[in-house]
């Protein structure tokens, strides 16, 4: 099977679903429309064979949907937590790739009960793939600090983690 043929096969990986959700949020942030419109457009493109988006199987697509719309539902909470966590940087100063990777990972850590190490590892990989030279380190530092804060306070200290 060629590389192109393998890429066209549906993926059931959670990382591919995270990447799909990341790309939807990134496009929304770049003025691509509202979340529902962009998600529907991305899903349609993926289902029609467009290799712009990872080709997901049904289970992975459901996970991408949960991530995308879960973040949207909890955006104020997650963005507030990130603003308190990332010291010295405003959202306007941050690369939008890094910000959207962080948003999805924080949603997953807080609301889906996912183990932190795999979420962080996946977020770092996506940040390295789409972000700048320091994106992976930045995302790792922010999420690692947040995970330590959440574990230490079992959520009680989540409002004031000491990170960047």
Chimera marker file (.cmm) of the C-alpha trace (Angstrom):
<marker_set name="trace">
<marker id="1" x="0.000" y="0.000" z="0.000" r="1" g="1" b="0" radius="0.5"/>
<marker id="2" x="1.412" y="3.377" z="-0.969" r="1" g="1" b="0" radius="0.5"/>
<marker id="3" x="1.766" y="6.290" z="1.418" r="1" g="1" b="0" radius="0.5"/>
<marker id="4" x="-1.093" y="8.135" z="-0.302" r="1" g="1" b="0" radius="0.5"/>
<marker id="5" x="-3.330" y="5.067" z="-0.043" r="1" g="1" b="0" radius="0.5"/>
<marker id="6" x="-2.512" y="4.715" z="3.667" r="1" g="1" b="0" radius="0.5"/>
<marker id="7" x="-3.341" y="8.394" z="4.196" r="1" g="1" b="0" radius="0.5"/>
<marker id="8" x="-6.717" y="7.879" z="2.517" r="1" g="1" b="0" radius="0.5"/>
<marker id="9" x="-7.644" y="5.083" z="4.926" r="1" g="1" b="0" radius="0.5"/>
<marker id="10" x="-9.854" y="6.197" z="7.822" r="1" g="1" b="0" radius="0.5"/>
<marker id="11" x="-7.893" y="6.784" z="10.978" r="1" g="1" b="0" radius="0.5"/>
<marker id="12" x="-9.219" y="5.857" z="14.370" r="1" g="1" b="0" radius="0.5"/>
<marker id="13" x="-6.486" y="7.553" z="16.300" r="1" g="1" b="0" radius="0.5"/>
<marker id="14" x="-7.318" y="10.109" z="18.915" r="1" g="1" b="0" radius="0.5"/>
<marker id="15" x="-4.393" y="12.219" z="17.732" r="1" g="1" b="0" radius="0.5"/>
<marker id="16" x="-5.889" y="12.451" z="14.234" r="1" g="1" b="0" radius="0.5"/>
<marker id="17" x="-9.201" y="13.481" z="15.811" r="1" g="1" b="0" radius="0.5"/>
<marker id="18" x="-7.401" y="16.099" z="17.898" r="1" g="1" b="0" radius="0.5"/>
<marker id="19" x="-5.696" y="17.400" z="14.776" r="1" g="1" b="0" radius="0.5"/>
<marker id="20" x="-9.037" y="17.609" z="12.961" r="1" g="1" b="0" radius="0.5"/>
<marker id="21" x="-10.575" y="19.583" z="15.858" r="1" g="1" b="0" radius="0.5"/>
<marker id="22" x="-7.487" y="21.812" z="16.029" r="1" g="1" b="0" radius="0.5"/>
<marker id="23" x="-7.747" y="22.634" z="12.348" r="1" g="1" b="0" radius="0.5"/>
<marker id="24" x="-11.432" y="23.511" z="12.695" r="1" g="1" b="0" radius="0.5"/>
<marker id="25" x="-10.746" y="25.873" z="15.623" r="1" g="1" b="0" radius="0.5"/>
<marker id="26" x="-7.785" y="27.397" z="13.818" r="1" g="1" b="0" radius="0.5"/>
<marker id="27" x="-9.890" y="28.105" z="10.733" r="1" g="1" b="0" radius="0.5"/>
<marker id="28" x="-12.623" y="29.660" z="12.887" r="1" g="1" b="0" radius="0.5"/>
<marker id="29" x="-9.972" y="31.860" z="14.520" r="1" g="1" b="0" radius="0.5"/>
<marker id="30" x="-8.769" y="32.997" z="11.120" r="1" g="1" b="0" radius="0.5"/>
<marker id="31" x="-12.227" y="34.261" z="10.225" r="1" g="1" b="0" radius="0.5"/>
<marker id="32" x="-13.490" y="31.144" z="8.496" r="1" g="1" b="0" radius="0.5"/>
<marker id="33" x="-17.018" y="31.365" z="9.917" r="1" g="1" b="0" radius="0.5"/>
<marker id="34" x="-18.731" y="29.993" z="12.976" r="1" g="1" b="0" radius="0.5"/>
<marker id="35" x="-17.744" y="26.672" z="14.499" r="1" g="1" b="0" radius="0.5"/>
<marker id="36" x="-20.708" y="24.713" z="13.132" r="1" g="1" b="0" radius="0.5"/>
<marker id="37" x="-20.160" y="25.971" z="9.564" r="1" g="1" b="0" radius="0.5"/>
<marker id="38" x="-16.436" y="25.282" z="9.617" r="1" g="1" b="0" radius="0.5"/>
<marker id="39" x="-16.899" y="21.859" z="11.204" r="1" g="1" b="0" radius="0.5"/>
<marker id="40" x="-19.512" y="20.872" z="8.614" r="1" g="1" b="0" radius="0.5"/>
<marker id="41" x="-17.292" y="22.119" z="5.781" r="1" g="1" b="0" radius="0.5"/>
<marker id="42" x="-14.279" y="20.221" z="7.162" r="1" g="1" b="0" radius="0.5"/>
<marker id="43" x="-16.280" y="17.036" z="7.667" r="1" g="1" b="0" radius="0.5"/>
<marker id="44" x="-17.662" y="17.271" z="4.132" r="1" g="1" b="0" radius="0.5"/>
<marker id="45" x="-14.194" y="17.833" z="2.694" r="1" g="1" b="0" radius="0.5"/>
<marker id="46" x="-12.788" y="14.909" z="4.656" r="1" g="1" b="0" radius="0.5"/>
<marker id="47" x="-15.624" y="12.579" z="3.628" r="1" g="1" b="0" radius="0.5"/>
<marker id="48" x="-15.226" y="13.542" z="-0.038" r="1" g="1" b="0" radius="0.5"/>
<marker id="49" x="-11.573" y="12.510" z="0.031" r="1" g="1" b="0" radius="0.5"/>
<marker id="50" x="-9.946" y="15.932" z="0.421" r="1" g="1" b="0" radius="0.5"/>
<marker id="51" x="-6.611" y="15.256" z="2.115" r="1" g="1" b="0" radius="0.5"/>
<marker id="52" x="-6.560" y="18.693" z="3.751" r="1" g="1" b="0" radius="0.5"/>
<marker id="53" x="-8.035" y="17.071" z="6.848" r="1" g="1" b="0" radius="0.5"/>
<marker id="54" x="-7.111" y="13.716" z="8.370" r="1" g="1" b="0" radius="0.5"/>
<marker id="55" x="-9.509" y="10.997" z="7.188" r="1" g="1" b="0" radius="0.5"/>
<marker id="56" x="-11.266" y="9.782" z="10.342" r="1" g="1" b="0" radius="0.5"/>
<marker id="57" x="-13.349" y="6.722" z="11.008" r="1" g="1" b="0" radius="0.5"/>
<marker id="58" x="-16.742" y="7.137" z="12.698" r="1" g="1" b="0" radius="0.5"/>
<marker id="59" x="-15.406" y="6.824" z="16.253" r="1" g="1" b="0" radius="0.5"/>
<marker id="60" x="-12.574" y="9.312" z="15.695" r="1" g="1" b="0" radius="0.5"/>
<marker id="61" x="-14.936" y="11.760" z="13.998" r="1" g="1" b="0" radius="0.5"/>
<marker id="62" x="-17.253" y="11.573" z="17.031" r="1" g="1" b="0" radius="0.5"/>
<marker id="63" x="-14.268" y="12.349" z="19.280" r="1" g="1" b="0" radius="0.5"/>
<marker id="64" x="-13.280" y="15.305" z="17.064" r="1" g="1" b="0" radius="0.5"/>
<marker id="65" x="-16.868" y="16.555" z="17.326" r="1" g="1" b="0" radius="0.5"/>
<marker id="66" x="-16.788" y="16.238" z="21.135" r="1" g="1" b="0" radius="0.5"/>
<marker id="67" x="-13.520" y="18.175" z="21.299" r="1" g="1" b="0" radius="0.5"/>
<marker id="68" x="-14.616" y="20.936" z="18.946" r="1" g="1" b="0" radius="0.5"/>
<marker id="69" x="-18.015" y="21.601" z="20.444" r="1" g="1" b="0" radius="0.5"/>
<marker id="70" x="-16.936" y="20.785" z="23.991" r="1" g="1" b="0" radius="0.5"/>
<marker id="71" x="-14.328" y="23.519" z="23.833" r="1" g="1" b="0" radius="0.5"/>
<marker id="72" x="-16.909" y="25.888" z="22.360" r="1" g="1" b="0" radius="0.5"/>
<marker id="73" x="-19.310" y="25.162" z="25.229" r="1" g="1" b="0" radius="0.5"/>
<marker id="74" x="-16.616" y="25.761" z="27.871" r="1" g="1" b="0" radius="0.5"/>
<marker id="75" x="-14.612" y="28.458" z="26.048" r="1" g="1" b="0" radius="0.5"/>
<marker id="76" x="-14.953" y="31.157" z="28.719" r="1" g="1" b="0" radius="0.5"/>
<marker id="77" x="-13.818" y="28.814" z="31.494" r="1" g="1" b="0" radius="0.5"/>
<marker id="78" x="-10.904" y="27.390" z="29.496" r="1" g="1" b="0" radius="0.5"/>
<marker id="79" x="-9.723" y="30.742" z="28.153" r="1" g="1" b="0" radius="0.5"/>
<marker id="80" x="-9.917" y="32.227" z="31.654" r="1" g="1" b="0" radius="0.5"/>
<marker id="81" x="-7.817" y="29.387" z="33.042" r="1" g="1" b="0" radius="0.5"/>
<marker id="82" x="-5.273" y="29.772" z="30.248" r="1" g="1" b="0" radius="0.5"/>
<marker id="83" x="-5.061" y="33.540" z="30.798" r="1" g="1" b="0" radius="0.5"/>
<marker id="84" x="-4.326" y="32.957" z="34.493" r="1" g="1" b="0" radius="0.5"/>
<marker id="85" x="-1.839" y="30.195" z="33.692" r="1" g="1" b="0" radius="0.5"/>
<marker id="86" x="0.202" y="31.849" z="30.949" r="1" g="1" b="0" radius="0.5"/>
<marker id="87" x="1.948" y="34.752" z="32.605" r="1" g="1" b="0" radius="0.5"/>
<marker id="88" x="3.371" y="37.561" z="30.521" r="1" g="1" b="0" radius="0.5"/>
<marker id="89" x="1.522" y="36.671" z="27.319" r="1" g="1" b="0" radius="0.5"/>
<marker id="90" x="-1.839" y="37.861" z="26.087" r="1" g="1" b="0" radius="0.5"/>
<marker id="91" x="-3.832" y="35.810" z="23.606" r="1" g="1" b="0" radius="0.5"/>
<marker id="92" x="-3.132" y="38.497" z="20.997" r="1" g="1" b="0" radius="0.5"/>
<marker id="93" x="0.624" y="37.955" z="21.441" r="1" g="1" b="0" radius="0.5"/>
<marker id="94" x="0.436" y="34.176" z="21.205" r="1" g="1" b="0" radius="0.5"/>
<marker id="95" x="0.603" y="32.170" z="18.017" r="1" g="1" b="0" radius="0.5"/>
<marker id="96" x="-2.932" y="31.047" z="17.199" r="1" g="1" b="0" radius="0.5"/>
<marker id="97" x="-1.647" y="27.535" z="16.575" r="1" g="1" b="0" radius="0.5"/>
<marker id="98" x="-0.352" y="27.299" z="20.142" r="1" g="1" b="0" radius="0.5"/>
<marker id="99" x="-3.490" y="28.831" z="21.614" r="1" g="1" b="0" radius="0.5"/>
<marker id="100" x="-5.843" y="26.439" z="19.831" r="1" g="1" b="0" radius="0.5"/>
<marker id="101" x="-3.750" y="23.400" z="20.730" r="1" g="1" b="0" radius="0.5"/>
<marker id="102" x="-3.817" y="24.522" z="24.365" r="1" g="1" b="0" radius="0.5"/>
<marker id="103" x="-7.562" y="25.127" z="24.325" r="1" g="1" b="0" radius="0.5"/>
<marker id="104" x="-8.347" y="21.625" z="23.112" r="1" g="1" b="0" radius="0.5"/>
<marker id="105" x="-5.902" y="19.954" z="25.491" r="1" g="1" b="0" radius="0.5"/>
<marker id="106" x="-7.221" y="21.870" z="28.496" r="1" g="1" b="0" radius="0.5"/>
<marker id="107" x="-10.796" y="20.962" z="27.571" r="1" g="1" b="0" radius="0.5"/>
<marker id="108" x="-9.789" y="17.326" z="27.344" r="1" g="1" b="0" radius="0.5"/>
<marker id="109" x="-7.938" y="17.396" z="30.668" r="1" g="1" b="0" radius="0.5"/>
<marker id="110" x="-10.741" y="19.166" z="32.546" r="1" g="1" b="0" radius="0.5"/>
<marker id="111" x="-13.915" y="17.801" z="31.010" r="1" g="1" b="0" radius="0.5"/>
<marker id="112" x="-13.160" y="14.431" z="29.451" r="1" g="1" b="0" radius="0.5"/>
<marker id="113" x="-11.083" y="13.058" z="32.297" r="1" g="1" b="0" radius="0.5"/>
<marker id="114" x="-8.292" y="11.993" z="29.970" r="1" g="1" b="0" radius="0.5"/>
<marker id="115" x="-4.942" y="11.052" z="31.481" r="1" g="1" b="0" radius="0.5"/>
<marker id="116" x="-2.714" y="14.088" z="31.246" r="1" g="1" b="0" radius="0.5"/>
<marker id="117" x="0.491" y="12.588" z="29.742" r="1" g="1" b="0" radius="0.5"/>
<marker id="118" x="-1.094" y="11.316" z="26.493" r="1" g="1" b="0" radius="0.5"/>
<marker id="119" x="-3.052" y="14.555" z="26.055" r="1" g="1" b="0" radius="0.5"/>
<marker id="120" x="0.104" y="16.610" z="26.560" r="1" g="1" b="0" radius="0.5"/>
<marker id="121" x="2.157" y="14.407" z="24.226" r="1" g="1" b="0" radius="0.5"/>
<marker id="122" x="-0.441" y="14.678" z="21.482" r="1" g="1" b="0" radius="0.5"/>
<marker id="123" x="-0.759" y="18.449" z="21.947" r="1" g="1" b="0" radius="0.5"/>
<marker id="124" x="3.017" y="18.868" z="21.723" r="1" g="1" b="0" radius="0.5"/>
<marker id="125" x="3.135" y="16.847" z="18.487" r="1" g="1" b="0" radius="0.5"/>
<marker id="126" x="0.384" y="18.940" z="16.907" r="1" g="1" b="0" radius="0.5"/>
<marker id="127" x="2.082" y="22.159" z="18.068" r="1" g="1" b="0" radius="0.5"/>
<marker id="128" x="5.390" y="21.025" z="16.544" r="1" g="1" b="0" radius="0.5"/>
<marker id="129" x="3.685" y="20.101" z="13.285" r="1" g="1" b="0" radius="0.5"/>
<marker id="130" x="1.736" y="23.342" z="12.822" r="1" g="1" b="0" radius="0.5"/>
<marker id="131" x="3.489" y="25.891" z="15.034" r="1" g="1" b="0" radius="0.5"/>
<marker id="132" x="6.809" y="27.642" z="15.217" r="1" g="1" b="0" radius="0.5"/>
<marker id="133" x="10.191" y="26.424" z="16.403" r="1" g="1" b="0" radius="0.5"/>
<marker id="134" x="9.353" y="26.856" z="20.094" r="1" g="1" b="0" radius="0.5"/>
<marker id="135" x="5.702" y="25.801" z="19.946" r="1" g="1" b="0" radius="0.5"/>
<marker id="136" x="6.268" y="22.284" z="21.239" r="1" g="1" b="0" radius="0.5"/>
<marker id="137" x="8.280" y="23.473" z="24.239" r="1" g="1" b="0" radius="0.5"/>
<marker id="138" x="5.801" y="26.251" z="24.999" r="1" g="1" b="0" radius="0.5"/>
<marker id="139" x="2.756" y="23.958" z="24.861" r="1" g="1" b="0" radius="0.5"/>
<marker id="140" x="4.570" y="21.306" z="26.912" r="1" g="1" b="0" radius="0.5"/>
<marker id="141" x="5.509" y="23.854" z="29.579" r="1" g="1" b="0" radius="0.5"/>
<marker id="142" x="2.033" y="25.320" z="29.882" r="1" g="1" b="0" radius="0.5"/>
<marker id="143" x="0.231" y="21.973" z="29.944" r="1" g="1" b="0" radius="0.5"/>
<marker id="144" x="2.803" y="20.338" z="32.213" r="1" g="1" b="0" radius="0.5"/>
<marker id="145" x="2.458" y="23.150" z="34.751" r="1" g="1" b="0" radius="0.5"/>
<marker id="146" x="-1.304" y="23.045" z="34.536" r="1" g="1" b="0" radius="0.5"/>
<marker id="147" x="-1.359" y="19.253" z="34.954" r="1" g="1" b="0" radius="0.5"/>
<marker id="148" x="0.842" y="19.496" z="38.059" r="1" g="1" b="0" radius="0.5"/>
<marker id="149" x="-1.435" y="22.175" z="39.476" r="1" g="1" b="0" radius="0.5"/>
<marker id="150" x="-4.554" y="20.117" z="38.787" r="1" g="1" b="0" radius="0.5"/>
<marker id="151" x="-3.029" y="16.991" z="40.322" r="1" g="1" b="0" radius="0.5"/>
<marker id="152" x="-1.707" y="18.819" z="43.398" r="1" g="1" b="0" radius="0.5"/>
<marker id="153" x="-4.953" y="20.570" z="44.132" r="1" g="1" b="0" radius="0.5"/>
<marker id="154" x="-7.314" y="17.982" z="42.648" r="1" g="1" b="0" radius="0.5"/>
<marker id="155" x="-8.827" y="20.915" z="40.794" r="1" g="1" b="0" radius="0.5"/>
<marker id="156" x="-8.820" y="23.311" z="43.760" r="1" g="1" b="0" radius="0.5"/>
<marker id="157" x="-5.627" y="25.029" z="42.645" r="1" g="1" b="0" radius="0.5"/>
<marker id="158" x="-6.570" y="25.084" z="38.991" r="1" g="1" b="0" radius="0.5"/>
<marker id="159" x="-7.399" y="28.758" z="39.104" r="1" g="1" b="0" radius="0.5"/>
<marker id="160" x="-3.893" y="29.911" z="39.933" r="1" g="1" b="0" radius="0.5"/>
<marker id="161" x="-1.282" y="27.542" z="38.535" r="1" g="1" b="0" radius="0.5"/>
<marker id="162" x="2.237" y="28.856" z="38.411" r="1" g="1" b="0" radius="0.5"/>
<marker id="163" x="3.432" y="28.387" z="34.868" r="1" g="1" b="0" radius="0.5"/>
<marker id="164" x="5.036" y="30.605" z="32.269" r="1" g="1" b="0" radius="0.5"/>
<link id1="1" id2="2" r="1" g="1" b="0" radius="0.2"/>
<link id1="2" id2="3" r="1" g="1" b="0" radius="0.2"/>
<link id1="3" id2="4" r="1" g="1" b="0" radius="0.2"/>
<link id1="4" id2="5" r="1" g="1" b="0" radius="0.2"/>
<link id1="5" id2="6" r="1" g="1" b="0" radius="0.2"/>
<link id1="6" id2="7" r="1" g="1" b="0" radius="0.2"/>
<link id1="7" id2="8" r="1" g="1" b="0" radius="0.2"/>
<link id1="8" id2="9" r="1" g="1" b="0" radius="0.2"/>
<link id1="9" id2="10" r="1" g="1" b="0" radius="0.2"/>
<link id1="10" id2="11" r="1" g="1" b="0" radius="0.2"/>
<link id1="11" id2="12" r="1" g="1" b="0" radius="0.2"/>
<link id1="12" id2="13" r="1" g="1" b="0" radius="0.2"/>
<link id1="13" id2="14" r="1" g="1" b="0" radius="0.2"/>
<link id1="14" id2="15" r="1" g="1" b="0" radius="0.2"/>
<link id1="15" id2="16" r="1" g="1" b="0" radius="0.2"/>
<link id1="16" id2="17" r="1" g="1" b="0" radius="0.2"/>
<link id1="17" id2="18" r="1" g="1" b="0" radius="0.2"/>
<link id1="18" id2="19" r="1" g="1" b="0" radius="0.2"/>
<link id1="19" id2="20" r="1" g="1" b="0" radius="0.2"/>
<link id1="20" id2="21" r="1" g="1" b="0" radius="0.2"/>
<link id1="21" id2="22" r="1" g="1" b="0" radius="0.2"/>
<link id1="22" id2="23" r="1" g="1" b="0" radius="0.2"/>
<link id1="23" id2="24" r="1" g="1" b="0" radius="0.2"/>
<link id1="24" id2="25" r="1" g="1" b="0" radius="0.2"/>
<link id1="25" id2="26" r="1" g="1" b="0" radius="0.2"/>
<link id1="26" id2="27" r="1" g="1" b="0" radius="0.2"/>
<link id1="27" id2="28" r="1" g="1" b="0" radius="0.2"/>
<link id1="28" id2="29" r="1" g="1" b="0" radius="0.2"/>
<link id1="29" id2="30" r="1" g="1" b="0" radius="0.2"/>
<link id1="30" id2="31" r="1" g="1" b="0" radius="0.2"/>
<link id1="31" id2="32" r="1" g="1" b="0" radius="0.2"/>
<link id1="32" id2="33" r="1" g="1" b="0" radius="0.2"/>
<link id1="33" id2="34" r="1" g="1" b="0" radius="0.2"/>
<link id1="34" id2="35" r="1" g="1" b="0" radius="0.2"/>
<link id1="35" id2="36" r="1" g="1" b="0" radius="0.2"/>
<link id1="36" id2="37" r="1" g="1" b="0" radius="0.2"/>
<link id1="37" id2="38" r="1" g="1" b="0" radius="0.2"/>
<link id1="38" id2="39" r="1" g="1" b="0" radius="0.2"/>
<link id1="39" id2="40" r="1" g="1" b="0" radius="0.2"/>
<link id1="40" id2="41" r="1" g="1" b="0" radius="0.2"/>
<link id1="41" id2="42" r="1" g="1" b="0" radius="0.2"/>
<link id1="42" id2="43" r="1" g="1" b="0" radius="0.2"/>
<link id1="43" id2="44" r="1" g="1" b="0" radius="0.2"/>
<link id1="44" id2="45" r="1" g="1" b="0" radius="0.2"/>
<link id1="45" id2="46" r="1" g="1" b="0" radius="0.2"/>
<link id1="46" id2="47" r="1" g="1" b="0" radius="0.2"/>
<link id1="47" id2="48" r="1" g="1" b="0" radius="0.2"/>
<link id1="48" id2="49" r="1" g="1" b="0" radius="0.2"/>
<link id1="49" id2="50" r="1" g="1" b="0" radius="0.2"/>
<link id1="50" id2="51" r="1" g="1" b="0" radius="0.2"/>
<link id1="51" id2="52" r="1" g="1" b="0" radius="0.2"/>
<link id1="52" id2="53" r="1" g="1" b="0" radius="0.2"/>
<link id1="53" id2="54" r="1" g="1" b="0" radius="0.2"/>
<link id1="54" id2="55" r="1" g="1" b="0" radius="0.2"/>
<link id1="55" id2="56" r="1" g="1" b="0" radius="0.2"/>
<link id1="56" id2="57" r="1" g="1" b="0" radius="0.2"/>
<link id1="57" id2="58" r="1" g="1" b="0" radius="0.2"/>
<link id1="58" id2="59" r="1" g="1" b="0" radius="0.2"/>
<link id1="59" id2="60" r="1" g="1" b="0" radius="0.2"/>
<link id1="60" id2="61" r="1" g="1" b="0" radius="0.2"/>
<link id1="61" id2="62" r="1" g="1" b="0" radius="0.2"/>
<link id1="62" id2="63" r="1" g="1" b="0" radius="0.2"/>
<link id1="63" id2="64" r="1" g="1" b="0" radius="0.2"/>
<link id1="64" id2="65" r="1" g="1" b="0" radius="0.2"/>
<link id1="65" id2="66" r="1" g="1" b="0" radius="0.2"/>
<link id1="66" id2="67" r="1" g="1" b="0" radius="0.2"/>
<link id1="67" id2="68" r="1" g="1" b="0" radius="0.2"/>
<link id1="68" id2="69" r="1" g="1" b="0" radius="0.2"/>
<link id1="69" id2="70" r="1" g="1" b="0" radius="0.2"/>
<link id1="70" id2="71" r="1" g="1" b="0" radius="0.2"/>
<link id1="71" id2="72" r="1" g="1" b="0" radius="0.2"/>
<link id1="72" id2="73" r="1" g="1" b="0" radius="0.2"/>
<link id1="73" id2="74" r="1" g="1" b="0" radius="0.2"/>
<link id1="74" id2="75" r="1" g="1" b="0" radius="0.2"/>
<link id1="75" id2="76" r="1" g="1" b="0" radius="0.2"/>
<link id1="76" id2="77" r="1" g="1" b="0" radius="0.2"/>
<link id1="77" id2="78" r="1" g="1" b="0" radius="0.2"/>
<link id1="78" id2="79" r="1" g="1" b="0" radius="0.2"/>
<link id1="79" id2="80" r="1" g="1" b="0" radius="0.2"/>
<link id1="80" id2="81" r="1" g="1" b="0" radius="0.2"/>
<link id1="81" id2="82" r="1" g="1" b="0" radius="0.2"/>
<link id1="82" id2="83" r="1" g="1" b="0" radius="0.2"/>
<link id1="83" id2="84" r="1" g="1" b="0" radius="0.2"/>
<link id1="84" id2="85" r="1" g="1" b="0" radius="0.2"/>
<link id1="85" id2="86" r="1" g="1" b="0" radius="0.2"/>
<link id1="86" id2="87" r="1" g="1" b="0" radius="0.2"/>
<link id1="87" id2="88" r="1" g="1" b="0" radius="0.2"/>
<link id1="88" id2="89" r="1" g="1" b="0" radius="0.2"/>
<link id1="89" id2="90" r="1" g="1" b="0" radius="0.2"/>
<link id1="90" id2="91" r="1" g="1" b="0" radius="0.2"/>
<link id1="91" id2="92" r="1" g="1" b="0" radius="0.2"/>
<link id1="92" id2="93" r="1" g="1" b="0" radius="0.2"/>
<link id1="93" id2="94" r="1" g="1" b="0" radius="0.2"/>
<link id1="94" id2="95" r="1" g="1" b="0" radius="0.2"/>
<link id1="95" id2="96" r="1" g="1" b="0" radius="0.2"/>
<link id1="96" id2="97" r="1" g="1" b="0" radius="0.2"/>
<link id1="97" id2="98" r="1" g="1" b="0" radius="0.2"/>
<link id1="98" id2="99" r="1" g="1" b="0" radius="0.2"/>
<link id1="99" id2="100" r="1" g="1" b="0" radius="0.2"/>
<link id1="100" id2="101" r="1" g="1" b="0" radius="0.2"/>
<link id1="101" id2="102" r="1" g="1" b="0" radius="0.2"/>
<link id1="102" id2="103" r="1" g="1" b="0" radius="0.2"/>
<link id1="103" id2="104" r="1" g="1" b="0" radius="0.2"/>
<link id1="104" id2="105" r="1" g="1" b="0" radius="0.2"/>
<link id1="105" id2="106" r="1" g="1" b="0" radius="0.2"/>
<link id1="106" id2="107" r="1" g="1" b="0" radius="0.2"/>
<link id1="107" id2="108" r="1" g="1" b="0" radius="0.2"/>
<link id1="108" id2="109" r="1" g="1" b="0" radius="0.2"/>
<link id1="109" id2="110" r="1" g="1" b="0" radius="0.2"/>
<link id1="110" id2="111" r="1" g="1" b="0" radius="0.2"/>
<link id1="111" id2="112" r="1" g="1" b="0" radius="0.2"/>
<link id1="112" id2="113" r="1" g="1" b="0" radius="0.2"/>
<link id1="113" id2="114" r="1" g="1" b="0" radius="0.2"/>
<link id1="114" id2="115" r="1" g="1" b="0" radius="0.2"/>
<link id1="115" id2="116" r="1" g="1" b="0" radius="0.2"/>
<link id1="116" id2="117" r="1" g="1" b="0" radius="0.2"/>
<link id1="117" id2="118" r="1" g="1" b="0" radius="0.2"/>
<link id1="118" id2="119" r="1" g="1" b="0" radius="0.2"/>
<link id1="119" id2="120" r="1" g="1" b="0" radius="0.2"/>
<link id1="120" id2="121" r="1" g="1" b="0" radius="0.2"/>
<link id1="121" id2="122" r="1" g="1" b="0" radius="0.2"/>
<link id1="122" id2="123" r="1" g="1" b="0" radius="0.2"/>
<link id1="123" id2="124" r="1" g="1" b="0" radius="0.2"/>
<link id1="124" id2="125" r="1" g="1" b="0" radius="0.2"/>
<link id1="125" id2="126" r="1" g="1" b="0" radius="0.2"/>
<link id1="126" id2="127" r="1" g="1" b="0" radius="0.2"/>
<link id1="127" id2="128" r="1" g="1" b="0" radius="0.2"/>
<link id1="128" id2="129" r="1" g="1" b="0" radius="0.2"/>
<link id1="129" id2="130" r="1" g="1" b="0" radius="0.2"/>
<link id1="130" id2="131" r="1" g="1" b="0" radius="0.2"/>
<link id1="131" id2="132" r="1" g="1" b="0" radius="0.2"/>
<link id1="132" id2="133" r="1" g="1" b="0" radius="0.2"/>
<link id1="133" id2="134" r="1" g="1" b="0" radius="0.2"/>
<link id1="134" id2="135" r="1" g="1" b="0" radius="0.2"/>
<link id1="135" id2="136" r="1" g="1" b="0" radius="0.2"/>
<link id1="136" id2="137" r="1" g="1" b="0" radius="0.2"/>
<link id1="137" id2="138" r="1" g="1" b="0" radius="0.2"/>
<link id1="138" id2="139" r="1" g="1" b="0" radius="0.2"/>
<link id1="139" id2="140" r="1" g="1" b="0" radius="0.2"/>
<link id1="140" id2="141" r="1" g="1" b="0" radius="0.2"/>
<link id1="141" id2="142" r="1" g="1" b="0" radius="0.2"/>
<link id1="142" id2="143" r="1" g="1" b="0" radius="0.2"/>
<link id1="143" id2="144" r="1" g="1" b="0" radius="0.2"/>
<link id1="144" id2="145" r="1" g="1" b="0" radius="0.2"/>
<link id1="145" id2="146" r="1" g="1" b="0" radius="0.2"/>
<link id1="146" id2="147" r="1" g="1" b="0" radius="0.2"/>
<link id1="147" id2="148" r="1" g="1" b="0" radius="0.2"/>
<link id1="148" id2="149" r="1" g="1" b="0" radius="0.2"/>
<link id1="149" id2="150" r="1" g="1" b="0" radius="0.2"/>
<link id1="150" id2="151" r="1" g="1" b="0" radius="0.2"/>
<link id1="151" id2="152" r="1" g="1" b="0" radius="0.2"/>
<link id1="152" id2="153" r="1" g="1" b="0" radius="0.2"/>
<link id1="153" id2="154" r="1" g="1" b="0" radius="0.2"/>
<link id1="154" id2="155" r="1" g="1" b="0" radius="0.2"/>
<link id1="155" id2="156" r="1" g="1" b="0" radius="0.2"/>
<link id1="156" id2="157" r="1" g="1" b="0" radius="0.2"/>
<link id1="157" id2="158" r="1" g="1" b="0" radius="0.2"/>
<link id1="158" id2="159" r="1" g="1" b="0" radius="0.2"/>
<link id1="159" id2="160" r="1" g="1" b="0" radius="0.2"/>
<link id1="160" id2="161" r="1" g="1" b="0" radius="0.2"/>
<link id1="161" id2="162" r="1" g="1" b="0" radius="0.2"/>
<link id1="162" id2="163" r="1" g="1" b="0" radius="0.2"/>
<link id1="163" id2="164" r="1" g="1" b="0" radius="0.2"/>
</marker_set>
